[in-house]
Amino acid sequence: MQRMISPEISNWPEDDFRLVGGACDDCGATVFPLQDICPRCSRSAIERIQLPERGTLIAWTTQGFLPGPPYLGNETAATFVPFGVGLVQLGDVIRVEGRLTENDPDKLAFGMEVALTAVPLGTDSAGDDVLTFAFRPL
């Protein structure tokens, strides 16, 4: 069986895969992940919204070492493969940090268009395959 790392952050497994955030009805702030209280105005008028599936890569780096707990990946120090991490501007809505499907610096560029996807992360203690969201270059 497969599951998303945190079910509340997306609409997975729907065909039109999107991240789920919130928009404050009082001040217009957008948040990801969804929160009960607006971080801008401290009101509880947050409406659940689906975020755009495409965006622009505005900053990135490569994760060159195995993350520590509570990382759910199955890699060991010997099998770990570096991965890209990027800050993505989703439309004119919000910036989201996430994993990139590309880790070769020569294939990543500031301003490149990317799209949301789901990628395998590891296996949990129940034996379920855990997925996470990532952005792939277009």
Salt bridges, closest charged atoms under 4 A:
ASP16 OD1 - ARG18 NE 3.42
GLU113 OE2 - ARG54 NH1 3.42
ASP124 OD2 - ARG3 NE 2.80
